């Protein structure tokens, strides 16, 4: 029987690869590599003929699940919904466990990235907040408090 081996990465298409990459590196992810993809492979996988995309792959320190950021050179990107709320269909957030949730929230606020709502606490075990980052990407930051 076929089986899944591991969860490797989440892909996010962005307009400004530099800005979004810097945002995730600022959160603590490490840039694993950056490259352009074009040709038969990417055309086949995406079903977009004559496409070209630049990709940045980031991972949490020590490996683990990655974040693949891609920015299409051709064809140009299609706009999404940068103000999407949690109840809209589709990928709504990327979640990371952090130390010092309030420190992250404060630092991101100085860079112009604010909370979607507030900092919530779940059963005295977790504190969590949604931060809206560049291009409307929601990042869930969670800190274990117990």
FENCOR-V868467 format. One record per helix or strand. SS is the DSSP state (h for helix, s for strand). FROM is the first residue (numbers start at 1). LEN is the number of residues. Records with the same first field share a line. If there is no record, write none. Layout:
SS=FROM-LEN ; FROM-LEN
This chain:
s=9-5 ; 30-9 ; 52-8 ; 66-9 ; 94-4 ; 115-1 ; 120-3 ; 126-7 ; 138-7
h=17-11 ; 40-7 ; 101-10 ; 134-3
